[in-house]
């Protein structure tokens, strides 16, 4: 797959959209308009790894969309793991180390009927970038966890290698250590305490709430680990 390396860019995802019908990987030194999930801004200062993968499909059913997230999250986890750390996936697409976020993923799919015609997967891994003070209790970086600067090119090379592989829902679940534990489900109506028990094939989180099993969607709620 073609790899494009850029300096400062508005957003690697937005750059992909301007390239037309290509399958490619785009990496940038920094982003001026990085985006997170649900429209949030994403701080993208120099020292982090900002990378997007764009793929076009012919016969990819939209009901299998979670497969795209599985491949991205597992690739990130294996990359972080290769540096001696223990990553954990916080459903649906955040990667944590020691309870703090080290990577976020933004997936933007284009649909054609019941098929996905294009996916753009943006990933931001905190490597050597200095994190804002207000995020010190909820975010971390490879260098902070290892206590030394990390070769960002080595991180990128490892991630690109892992992104070329195909993963399963089992691989995804192998990076979850909180099944059977209490979690906080945050909805527009407030917060609920639940017991997380599984992730379904389509990405739905199965939780026991008030004695019964419920399936929840990441587009509707968010999750906080206790």
Secondary structure, DSSP 4 states (H G I P E B T S, - for coil): -EEEEEEEES-HHHHHHTT-S--EEEEEEEESS-B-GGG-B----TTSEEEEEEEEEEEEEGGGTHHHHHHHHHHHHHHHHTTT--EEEETTTEEEETTEEEEEEEEEEEEETTEEEEEEEEEEE-SSPPPPGGGTTTB--HHHHHTS---HHHHHHHHHHHHTS---HHHHHTT---TTSEEEEEETTEEEEEEEEEE-TTSPEEEEETTEEEEE-TTT-EEEE-
